[in-house]
Structure formats: structure tokens, C-alpha cells
Amino acid sequence: MEELKTGIVLEHVNKSFKAKHVLNDIDISIAKGGIYGLLGPSGCGKTTTVKIITGILKADSGTVTVSGHRMPDIEALQSMGYMAQSDALYLTLSAYENLKFFGQIYGLKGAALEQRIEAVLTLMNLESESKTTVGAFSGGMKRRLSLAACLLPEPEVLILDEPTVGIDPVLRESIWAELRKLAETGVTILITTHVMDEAAKCDRLAMMRQGRIIAEGTPQEIVAGSGMDTLEKAFIYYGKERGVDEN
């Protein structure tokens, strides 16, 4: 369990909004240096889980540990990159100006900041758009810039909420290749998705329905345990088995 403690651990996490129980006894252990996926439809609790991990929301009960720190914790937050579903960008600023602003928030400055800006612009294939006002960007370009921004501090933990929505298939493959490289260097990556082919790329996966974890393991283990031949069919199977097959 010590290795897992250095990644992300949720133990018996519950969350309600008024009378609606959004998360129900969530237990997740994410090892350091891998890609872990939360798979499920909109409204199943993925984003609420992510917001609790990042300290944006507080759980009603249970514990969350990130890199060995009980959350919320300032030290853990400083080593974390977070990309929300909605792009938090300044539309009247250029891509470069946005990255400079966010880099300064992360504590970067001078030559180190300039080097990181150049690196993430290159990574997201945005070098030629660095001086373009973000208000003129397409939705996919804004997602790429948002991802670039959260990579600026070279985080130990990277949390991405539906990061490839609106991004073309070719660039999506490129982004996944870079995420794999980051994981191989020891970065802990948590990604939420509702796309089966992306879920299949994760090292481990938790399937969510109605605020519950209905299956967990490697994609291969989950499929094998269901007796099905695809993740999609496995998702349907576990939903029925757990009694949460209806949205």
C-alpha cells in the first residue's frame, strides 16, 4: 500500500448535494507513474470525484491522499496539474500571454518560464499560434492550450477532466503518446473519459455509474471478468450486475 500512497488514494468517499447522493463509498488506489481512467457517462460522478481530489470540493466523509498528503494540502496542490472540463483561459490574451500568466502563478519566472512556455507550445503543436488571441481559437485549440498550461510546472500528479473533447483524432493520438511518456517518467495521471477507446489506453480503469464504482482493474481484467469481448459490453454487463444500468 505504501507505493499506492505516493499516488492518489480515495477511501470511503461520499458526497451529496442536498438530497442527491452523488458519490457513494468511493475507494480508488492509483499507483505512482501510471495512467488511471475514470470511465462513465455524464452525471455519473467523475467530475465530482476529480474536484474532491483537487480540493475544489470537500467530501462529506472519507479521506483523500495525494502524494502522501492528506487533502486538501498546499504542498500537494503545488505539485499538481489540473485541467477542468471548461477551459479557464483569458480570451483577450494571446496563447503566449495566457501561458506566461499561468506560469507565474505556478511560481515560474525568467528563463525557466520562457523555456517551459516554448516546450508546452511545441508539445501541443501551438508554436505558430503563440501570438494569436485565444478568443479566435477553435474549441480544440483551447483544449490544447489548457493542457499546455497545466503541464507548465512539470507536475508530479496530472488530473485531466475530459481532456480530448473537441480534439481531432490525429492530435488525440499525439496527446496520448505524450501522456504515456509522462507516466513513464513517474508522473501520476488521472483522466476522466466517456470514450471506450481512450479508456482502453489506460493502465488501470474504474467504471462509474450513478456515483458508484461498478468495476475496477486493467482494461483487460475488466473485460475478462465480465465474460464479454469489449469494454463497452463489459460496461453494460457490470451496470446490470450492480443494479445501476439505468441513468
Secondary structure, DSSP 8 states (H G I E B T S, - for coil): -HHHHTSEEEEEEEEEETTEEEEEEEEEEE-SSSEEEEE--TTSSHHHHHHHHTTSS--SEEEEEETTEESS-HHHHHTEEEE-SS----TTSBHHHHHHHHHHHTT--HHHHHHHHHHHHHHTT-GGGTTSBGGGS-HHHHHHHHHHHHHTT--SEEEEESTTTT--HHHHHHHHHHHHHHHHTT-EEEEEES-HHHHTTSSEEEEEETTEEEEEE-HHHHHHHHT-SSHHHHHHHHHHHTT----
